[in-house]
Amino acid sequence: MADASLSAVLAGLITVVVSCSGPLLVVLAAAAAGHLTDEQTASWVWAACVGSGVTCAVLSWWTRIPVITAFSTPGAAVLVGSLGDYSYPEAIGAFLVSGLLMALVGLTGVFGKVMRRVPPGIVAAMLAGVLFSFGVGLFSALDGAPVAVLVSLATYLAVKQRSPRYAVAWALLAAVLVTAVVPGIDASSVDIGLTLPVLTAPEFTGSALVGLAVPLAVVTMASQNAPGLAVLAACGYRPDDRLLITATGLASTALAPLGGHAVNLAAITAAISTGEEAHRDPRRRYVAGVACGVFYLLAGVCGAALVGLFTALPPELIAVVAGVALLATFSTSLAQAVADEQGRDAAVVTFLTTASGVTLGGVGSACWGLVLGLVTHLALAARRRRGARREQEKAE
């Protein structure tokens, strides 16, 4: 309680709002593709939110860093195209195996060692590329909600001059008030009530393990856990990759019989709670992770109501809130990415690849940005070494 602050709690709230808006719709699309019942869909939402909430709160409190977890959006996107080919018990079995695979990868520590060798400029460029679409989305929302964007942005800039810690909170309040007054929010269809999880016995088949479990594990590790570790590193933290990936993998395994497909480190939403907007002191930002966990738990308990609420919210409101909340983190990441002149080319390749949103082989642009940035960095470094050797030989 001594470390708690209003800015950190609000950062946790905004993180959950952003995480449960667009990503939740992907989960609902996957549930529809698998022909799940309303009870099974609500249980899936319950498992995703509760798993994220428990891991957020416990890991943030235990490590004293803002560990933000979420349900795998790329994983859900993979399931949209493949879940309909398998029975629900087969999918549950695949979710369980996928969680075990991720936990085993975390235990080895290899994944974290690889990530720690990535140059800081490339990591910062990847984060800037991930956040680029949210920054653009803020101003793209001018078409549908110009008043909300302008009022929210003006409020953010005005308050930041006097009290930077509360700038996002006031901007959020301004956006909500303007959206509620001008276009209005129709919440009449929201079903208020508690959600109860549905237990399903897993069924293991070779086709489901190959077609669901392996792609889900690979995509989640590459598109979520890799950039998730990079976000924490870019904000100055040294996360214990073995603890975080193993814990989220075991949480995924435990929640699989209830419908949860994967819990992982968050990438985009993590930036909201790990930057200066959460708290000026990095040692007190872990409160944002704990608060995020609590709000996730509340969202899971009211899973059915959550689905109706985010269906009722105007998409422009989510775009404004996310864009304003991530402005400071985006500018800091972009500055760090181009700070080193020798590594600037590799950082630019990373940024543009990540910002492009390209998906190859089911793996998202954040991972490909890291890969192409590293390839560029290694190629240019080798060329510089050859040039230095030639100059030395000439001198001799």
N, C-alpha and C positions, 0 to 999 in steps of 0.2 A: 504493500500500500504506500510505503514511503517513496517508491519509485514511480508511482502512478501519476499520470497527467492527462488532462482533457484532450490534448492534441494526439497523444498516443492512442487513447481509446477511440477517438474519432477516426484515426487512421485505420484501426482495426475494423471499424464499422464500414468505412468506404471500401476497404479491401473485400469484404464479404459481399457488399452490394454489387461491385463490379464482377466478382467471381461468379455470383449466382444469377447474373443477367444473361449475357450471351452464351457462356459455357453451359449453363443449365439447359438452354434451348437445344444444344447439340445432344445432350443426354436424352432429352425428351424425343428427339428425332431418332436416336438409336433405339429407344424403347418402342417407338412406333414401328420401326423397321423389323424388330423382333417379335411383333404382335403380342406385346406384354399386356396383361390386364391392368386396370387402374391401380389395384392393390400392389401388384408387382412393381409398377412404375413408381408409386409413392414410396415403396420400400427401397428402391434404388436411390431415390433422392435422399431418403433418410440415411442410408448407409454412406453415401458420398459426403453428405454434410457432417454427420457425426464422426466419421473417420477423419475428415479434415479438421474438425473442431478439437478432437482429443489430441491428435498429433501436434497441431498448432500450439495449444495451451501447454501440454506437458513438455514438449521439446523446447519451447521458448523459455519456460520457467526453469527447466533443468540446465540448459546451456547458457542462459542469460544473454542470448542473442535473438533477434526477431526471426524465428523460423516460421515461414509462412508456407503452409501446405495447401493442396487443393486436389480436386478430383481431375483425372487426366482428360483434358479436352481433346488432344490429338487421338488419345485412345478411344474416346467416344466417337470421334469422326471415323476411325477405322471400323468401329462396330456398326455404324450407319449402313455401310455397304456390305457387311458380312454376317451380321447377327441373324438375319432372316433365314440363313442356310442351316441353322442348327436349332435344336430344341433348347428350351430355357435351362433345363438341368445340365445339358452339355456346355452351355455358356457359363454356368456357375462353376463347373469343373475347370474350365479354361481360365476363368478369373482367379481361381485358387492357385493353380499352377503358375500363372503369370506373377502373382504376388510372391510366391516362393522363389521364383527365378530372380526377381529384383532383390529380394533379401539376401540371396546367396552372392550376387554380384556386389552388394554393399559390404558383406563380410570380408571379401577378399581385399578390399581397399584399392584395387587397381584403378577403378573409375576415378577416384579422387586424385590419385597420383598423376594421371593423365591430365586432369583439369588444372592442377597446380602448375603444370609446365606451360600453360597458355600465357603469352605475354599480356600484361595488364591493359595495354592499349587495345588489343583485339577483344578482350573481355568487355571493356567499356563500349567499344563500337558495337558489339553484339547487343548489349543492353539498350543502347541508343536506337538501334534498328528495330528492336522489339517494341520500343515505346513510340516509334515514329508514327505508326498508324493511329495511336491514341491522340497524339498531338494534332495530326491532320483531321482526325474525327471531330475534335473540338470545334474547328472552324468550318468543317463540312456541315455541322449541325446548324450553321447560320441560315441555311435554306429552309429548314423546318421549324427552327426555334430561335430566331435572331435575338429576341428580347432576352431569353434565358441565357444565351451565350454571352451577350454584351454585358448584361448586369452581373453575371457570375464572374466574368473576367475582370470587370472594373472593380468589383468588390475584392477579389483576390489581390489585385495590384495595390489597391488602396490600403488594405489591412496589412499587407506584407511590409510596407514601409514602416509601420509602427510595431507590429507584433507578428513576425513571420510564422511563429508556431501555430497561430490560430487562423492564418489566411485561408487555408483549405476549408476549415470548418465554416467560416463565414460565407465563403463562396458556395459551399454545398447548401447551406441554409437559403441563400439568395436564389439559387437555381431551383430548389424545391418549391419555394413560395411563388416564384414567377410562373413555374410550370403548372402549379395547382390553380393559379388564378386565371392565367391566360387560356391555355387549351383545355384545362381540366383533366382530372384523372378519374376514369370510371372503374371503381373497385367494387361494384355491386356483385360481380361474379366470384369474388374471392370467398372461398370456403374456409371459414375459421374452425379449426379443430385439430386435435392431436393425430399424428401419424404413427401407426404401429408397423414395425417391420414384419416381413413375411419370410420365414425360414424355408429354404429349398435345398433338398439333398443334392449334392453334386453328382454328375455322371461323367465319367472319363472315357473319351473316345480319341483315337489317334487323329482323326480328321479335325476335330475341334482343337486339339492341342497344337497341331500344325497351323491350322487356319485362323485361330483366335489367340491362343495363349502366347505363342512366340511373337507374332506381330505386335500384340498389345504391350508386351514387356519391352521389346526393342524400341518402339515408338515412344513409350513413356520415358524410358531412360534417356533417349537421344533428344527428344523434343521438350521434355519438362525437367528432368533431374539435372542434365548438363547445364542448361541456362540457369536453372535455379541455384546451383552452386556458384555459377559465375556472377549472378546478381549479388549474392552475399559477399563474394570476394571483392566485387567492384565497390561495395559500400564500406570496405575496410575490415570485414570480419574474416576469421579463419575457421570456417565450419568443420566439424568432425564428420567427414563424408561417410565413414563407416557407420557411425551412430544414426545419422539422418536417413540414409538410404535403406539401411537394414530395418529401422523402425517403421518407415513408411511402407516397406515391402511386407513386413509382418502384419501391419494394420490392414493392408489390402487383402492379405490371406484370411485374416480373421473375419472380415466383413463380406467376403465373397459369397458365403451362403445366404446373405441377406440382400444380395443384388449389387453390392459395390464392385465396380470394375477395376479401379486402381486409385490409390492415394499416392501423391508424389509431391516433390518440392515445387512450389509455384514459381513462375518466372515473371510474367507481366505484373500480376497483382502484388508480388513480393516487393516490388519497387516502391509501392505506396507506403509500406510500413517499415522499410529499411533506410529511408532517406531522412534528411534533416527536417522534413515536414512533420514527421512523427515526434521527434524530439531533437533538440540541438546536441544533447549528450548521447553519443552512440551506446553508452552503457545502460541507458534507461529506455532504449527503443524496444527492448524485449517485451515491455508491457503491451505494445501494439500487437505482438504475436499472441499473447495471452488473451487480450480482448478479442482479437480475431477469432480465436478458438471458441470463446464463449458465444459470440454471435453466430458462428457456424452451428453450434449445438442448438441454439434457439431456432435457427432456420431448419435444422433437421427434424426437430420435434414437431414443427408446424410445416412439414414438407408439402402437404396438399395446398395449404394456404400460400406457401411460397411460390408454387407454380402459378397460381392465379394472380398473385400480386405482381410478379415480374412480367406476366402477360399484359397486365393493365397499365404498367408504367410506360410512358412514351420512350422510344429508343433514344430520342434526342437528349433526354434527361441523363441517361446513363453515359452517353458520349461526353456531355458537358462535365459531369462529375469526374469521370476518369481522366479526361484531358487536363482539367485544371489541377487535379491531384498529382499528376505526373509531370507537370511542366518543369519544376525545379530539378527533378531527377534526370529528366531528358537533357537539360542544358548542361548539367554537371558531367554526365556521361559523354556527351559530345565533345566537351572541352578536354576531358581526359583522353579521348580517343585520338585527337589530333595534336596532343601536346608534344609527343616524341616525333621529331621530324623524320628520323630513319624508319620508324615503324608506321608512318602515316599512310603509305600506299596499302599496306596490309589491312590497316584499320578501315580505310575507305572501302576496300573490297568486302570486308566483313559487314560493314554498315549497310551497303547497298544490297548485298545478297539477303541479309536478314530482313531489311525493310521491304524487299520485293514480295515477300509472302509466298515464295515458290515452295512447292511440296514435291519431292522426288522419292519414289519408293515408299511412300507413306510417312517419310521423315520430314519434319517441318523446316522452315527457313532458318530458324535460330541455329540449329545444328549444322546446316550446310554453310551458314555464314562463318561459324567457327572453323569448319574444315577448310573452306576456300581461303579464309584469312590466314590460317596456319600454313597452307601450301604456299601462298604468296610470301609470307614472312620467311619461310625456309629457303625458297628460291632466291629471294633478294639477299638474304644473309650469305648464302653460298656464293653469289656473284660478288658481293663486297669482299669476301675472303679471298677469292681468286684475284680480284683487282689489287688487294693489299699485297698479296704475294708477288704479283708482277712488279709492283712499284718497289718492293724490297729487293727483288732480283736485279732491277735496273740500277738501284742505288749501290748494290754490291759490285 
